[in-house]
Amino acid sequence: MTSLYLIAILPPEDLSRQIHDIRLQCAEKFGVQKALKPPVHITLYRPFKIEDAFEGRMIRLLQSLASGLQPFRQDIENFEAFDSHAVVIRALKNPEIMRLQRAVASVFRKNEIDRQSPGSKNLPFRPHLTVAYRDILPEVFPMIWNEYKDARFKRAFTVEHFSLLKHDGEKWNRINDFKLSQMVRQPELF
């Protein structure tokens, strides 16, 4: 059997709650609900399907990757629109998040996990937290964007781990966290 998975950074609970409140206000005001389904997150690797039997191996591969990376500060700032189909909170690019995303993608590439079909688009990584997407009607998008385009939202948090989520047919469930824990070598004493 195959299941749907997602690899993402989940912000701390208090920040997730603040962002979820923004999503709720947007949903209530503009009738957009799809962004409320997944937890607040920054996608590191898009949703993908694999055989359930491969889950344990994938967890081991991601644990190995995480142990070689250090925690880092992630800044998020203001709102951005993706064409006319999504409104998001921008997660600022920094070397650490770019390194983490490339490392995750490399695990997939090297282990031939989730091979994309020919002709599928491989979009550049744009870290973000979604406020509204997928169910935005074309005539509603300008109203949503007008609401958020000049709004200010600035926060930061420490990324200490990333997570593997699995969809159970109704919702996403966190099944494993991968702690970023590169050990700093102590100088040898003679």
N, C-alpha and C positions, 0 to 999 in steps of 0.2 A: 504494500500500500504506500502511496505517496502522500506527503503532507506539505503544506505551504509554510515557509519560514521567512524570517526577516532578521537582519542584523542591524542593530541601532544603538545609539547612545540615548539613554533615558536620563533626563535631568533629575536632580534631587526633587523630592516630593513637594516641597514648598514652591519651587519654581514651576514644576509641572502643574500644580494647582492654579497658579497665576495665569499660565498660558491656557490651561483648559477653561478658565473663566472667560478669557478673551474669545475662545472658540465657541463657548456657550452663548455669549452675547451676540456674536456674529450669526450663529444658527437661529437664535430667537428673532433677531431683527430682520434677517434676509431669507430665512427659510432654507438654509443650507445645512445638511445634517451629516454628510459623509465624513467630514474631518473629525467628527466626534467618536468614530468607531475605534481607530487605533489609539494606543496611549500616546501621550506627547513624546516625541522622539526626533532625533536627527538620524536619518537613514544613512548607514554606511554601505549597505549592499541591498539592492532592491529585493522585493519579495521573489522567492524562488521555490520550486518544488523539487524534493528529492525523496528517495525511498526512505521510509522510516528506519530500516535496518542500517542506513548509513549515518544516522544521527549521532551515534556514539563516536564514530571516527571523526566526524566534523567537529564535535565538541573538543576532542583531543587536539586536532589541528589548530583550532582557534585558541585553546589554552596555551599551546606552545607559542603562538604568535604574541599573545598578550604578555607573556612573561618577559618578553624582550623589549617592552615599551614602557615609558614612564608616564605617570599621571601628568595632566596638563590643564592649563586654564583655557576655558572656552568662553569667549565673549559673544553675546547675542545683542543685536542692535537694530531696532526699527523694522519697518515692514517693506516687503518687496512683492511685486507681481510677476508671475510666470505667464507670459502672453496674456490671454484673457481666460485662463482656466484655473488659476490658483493664486491665493494671497497667503503669504508666509511671513514669519519672522526670520530675518537674516541671521544665520550663524556665521560670524566672521571667519574667513579662511585664515589659518595660521599653519606653520610648518607641521605641527604635531597632528592636527586633525587630518591634514592632507596625507601625512605619512601613515597614519592609522588606516585611512580609507584605502590607500594604495596597497598596504600590506594585506588587508582583508581580500581585496580583489585579486591579489597575487595568489593567495591560498586557493581561491576558486579556479584561477587559470591553471596553476601548476598541477592541481589534483583533478582537473577536468570535471569540476562540479558545475552544474547549471550551464551547460554549453548553450550559447544563444544560437537561434536559427539564423541562417544566412539572410542578410538584408535587414536584420533588426538593428535599431539605433542604439549606440552606446553613448549616451549623453555625458558631457563633462560633469564632474562632481560639483554640486552647488549646495553646500550644507545649509539646512533650514529646518524650521519647525512649522508645520502646516496649520493654518488658521481656517482656510476654506479651499475646497477643490472638488473636482469631479461632478458635483451636482449644481454648479453655478450656472444659471441660465444666462445666455449672452446679454439679455437686456438688464440683468441684475448686476453683472460684473462691474459696470461703471459706478454703480451706487456703493458697492462694497469697497472698491478701490478708493473712491472718494472719501470714505469713512476712515481708511487706514493710511493713505499715502503720506500724510503729514503728521501722523501720530508718532509719538516718541515712546520707545520702550528699550531700555538699556539694562542689561543684567550680565552677570558672569558667574560661572561655576567651575569647579574642578572636576574634570573627567577622570574618574578613578577606575572605571570599568566600562565595558560595552556589553551588550546583551544579545542573546539569541532568543527570538520569540517564535512561537509556533501557533498557527491558526487552528482552532478546533472546529471550524465550520460556522461559528458564531462570533468569536472574539479572539484577539491575540492574547497569548499567555506567555509570560517570561519563563523560559525553562532553564536558562543558564546565564550567569554573569561571568565575564572574563576580566579578572583584576589586572590592571596595568601595574607591573611591579618590577621593572628592571632594577636589578640589584646594582648599586654603585659599589664598585670594588674598593675595598680598603687598601691603602698602601701597605706594602709588606714592611715589617719592622725587622731590622737586622741587629 
